[in-house]
Amino acid sequence: MTRQPRDPDASLLDLFLLWRVVFVSMLLLVGVFGMFSWLQAQGGSIELARTGAVNMLVMGSAAYLINSRFLLRSTLSMAGLFGSRPVWASIGIIVMLQLGWTYLPVMQLIFGSEGLGLGHWGVILAGSLAIYLIVEVEKGVLRARGVRGQPAASPGGHDRTGVESS
């Protein structure tokens, strides 16, 4: 509440945020198409490949949700990973809904999907972890270069860059 309001004429997305949106979108795109292509190359049906791709998108996005707690500060700490109950509650809800979408026969019928095997989930989790770690590396590179992100207010007395607010 002590910060000045954002200039109403200022862009909502500065160059830094535009970069981050494009960067993460490209990571998700590679993960989704990689999963789809891998499942097809393994001889999986189009329904299996579709299901794998959708789950990669959802789980990769959940991984980025953890990253996005801070624009530049690392989340590779107990506070960074587990400091927000709403983030984990949201991920839990998303996972439950996604499991329903993946395995309920009525959902498979509606969406033309197919259940995934345990090995498929391993690849999805590995891809999601890769997205998470690549974004953490990108944050480290940006911090080392002295880049400052646009501060956005967040609860807990910190701005989204992870810097203590006054």
WOVEN-V330973 format. One record per pair of residues at least 24 apart in sequence whose ideal C-beta (glycine too) atoms are under 8 Angstrom apart, sorted by the first residue. I is the first residue (numbers start at 0). J is the second residue. D is the distance in whole Angstrom. If there is no record, write none. Layout:
# WOVEN-V330973
I:J:D / I:J:D
This chain:
# WOVEN-V330973
1:164:7 / 1:165:6 / 2:150:8 / 2:152:7 / 2:164:7 / 13:149:5 / 15:70:8 / 15:146:7 / 15:147:8 / 15:148:5 / 15:149:6 / 16:148:7 / 16:149:6 / 19:70:7 / 19:148:8 / 22:134:8 / 22:137:6 / 23:63:6 / 23:130:8 / 23:134:7 / 26:59:7 / 26:63:8 / 26:130:5 / 26:133:6 / 26:134:7 / 27:56:6 / 27:59:5 / 27:60:7 / 27:63:8 / 27:130:7 / 30:55:5 / 30:56:7 / 30:59:5 / 30:126:5 / 30:127:8 / 30:129:8 / 30:130:6 / 31:55:5 / 31:56:5 / 31:59:7 / 33:126:7 / 34:122:7 / 34:123:7 / 34:126:6 / 37:122:7 / 38:119:7 / 44:113:6 / 45:111:8 / 46:107:8 / 46:111:5 / 46:112:6 / 46:113:4 / 47:113:5 / 47:115:7 / 47:119:8 / 49:110:8 / 49:111:6 / 49:112:6 / 49:113:8 / 50:101:6 / 50:112:4 / 50:113:5 / 50:114:7 / 50:115:6 / 51:115:6 / 51:119:6 / 51:122:8 / 51:123:7 / 53:100:8 / 53:112:7 / 54:97:6 / 54:101:6 / 54:115:7 / 54:119:8 / 54:120:8 / 54:123:5 / 55:123:5 / 55:126:6 / 55:127:7 / 57:93:6 / 57:97:5 / 58:97:8 / 58:123:5 / 58:124:7 / 58:126:8 / 58:127:4 / 59:126:6 / 59:127:5 / 59:130:5 / 61:90:5 / 61:93:6 / 61:94:7 / 61:127:7 / 62:127:4 / 62:128:7 / 62:130:5 / 62:131:4 / 63:130:6 / 63:131:7 / 63:134:6 / 64:89:7 / 64:90:7 / 65:90:8 / 65:131:6 / 66:131:6 / 66:134:4 / 66:135:7 / 66:138:8 / 68:153:8 / 68:159:8 / 69:138:8 / 69:157:8 / 69:159:6 / 69:160:6 / 69:161:4 / 70:138:8 / 70:148:4 / 70:149:7 / 70:150:8 / 70:151:8 / 70:159:5 / 70:160:5 / 70:161:8 / 71:138:5 / 71:141:6 / 71:142:5 / 71:146:7 / 71:147:7 / 71:148:5 / 71:160:5 / 71:161:6 / 72:138:7 / 72:142:8 / 72:160:6 / 72:161:3 / 72:162:8 / 73:135:6 / 73:138:6 / 73:139:7 / 74:135:7 / 75:135:6 / 82:155:8
